[in-house]
């Protein structure tokens, strides 16, 4: 059995930057075990699988270790594949996730715009287990549905953070977002998720469902710009819409290939 596969760099306008994701269009769902093995073999932060269902697409996301509830950059990559290579003819795509509900992606002037549900989060104490993973102490902490978020004083601290992945992996949840007000953009961030098999994710669209409402209220503006300060870097345009957020970026194709499955 042969299976088509694409690799796309998301939230960038050039290859070898942004966040690489694999995308596998399926005629029907394979077993969960096989989906996880494909993601493990790809060894990328995320592999997205989708199946067309009438006018929508069922979508799922896997890291090399686990299936996750939501992934922004792999959804952006899947939309890029559909718009450019898999014969989707309208300017909007409707994905449906059993874990995250309806997710729309529109194509406007070379930007792909994700429409995601806003995260629900609350402030938490800076307890020792939370701060042990970082060499710089944050000034605030929050907990969303799946991630912790630590707020720091400035962009330079985000650049200089040296994460202790062994300590971070002890936290319950998907991972930890670190963020601060940006020097040339509204906010910057990084994302660490060793407990999900990703020490540092290059660009994390889903983390912006927490970041956008936080910084929108902090800066008193609904349209924001952001950079994820990983080694590969990612550039995002953001909009706060109360119970939803828009996360916009570009993407570039890296490869088209075939997987051979017994």
C-alpha positions, 0 to 999 in steps of 0.5 A: 500500500502506498500513501501520499505524504507532504512536508510543509514548513508552516508560519514562514515564507521560506523553506528551512524555517518556521515549523515543519509538519507532515501531511497525509491525505487519507481515503479512510482512517487507518488504525490508531497504532499505524497512524502513531507509527507513521508519526514516529517514523516521520519524527517531526513535531506533528503529522496531520492526517485528514479524511474528506467527509462530504464538504468537510475534512476530519483531521487528527494530529500526532507527535512522535509519541502521542495524539494531541487535541489541537495543532495549529501549524499542522492544520495550516500545513494541511490547508496549504496542501489542500489549497495547492495540491489536493484540489480544494477549490474554494477559499475556505476549508472546514476541518472537524476534529473530534477533540477540538470541534470545527476549525476553519482556514481561509486563504487571503492574499497568500496568508492562511488564516486559522480560526480556532477556539480561544483557550480558557485559562486561569492564573496559578501560583509560581510553585517550585515544580513549575519554575524549576525548569527555567534559569530565569524566574517568571513574573506571572503564571497561567494554566490553560486546558493543556499548557502552562504559560509563564510570563517574563519581563522582556524579550531578551529573557525569552531569548536567553531562557535555558530550559531544563527538559527533565524538570519540565517533563515532570509537569502534567499537561502538554507543555509550557509556553514562555512569553514576553512583550516584544521589542518590534512585535506585540509579543514573543514566545517559545514553547517546550513540550518534552512530555509530548516528545518535543523538547522545543517546538519551532512554531506553535499555532495552538499555543497562540489560542492562549497567547492572543487573548492574554496579550490582547487584554494586556495591550488593549488591542485586538490585532497583534503581531508575534514571533516565536523565537525558536532557532527556526523562528515563526511569524504570525499575525493574530486577531482576538475575537472573544471566543475565537482567535485568528492566527495567520501565516504563510507556508512553503512546500518542502517535499512530496513523497510516498510512504510504503506500508505493508 
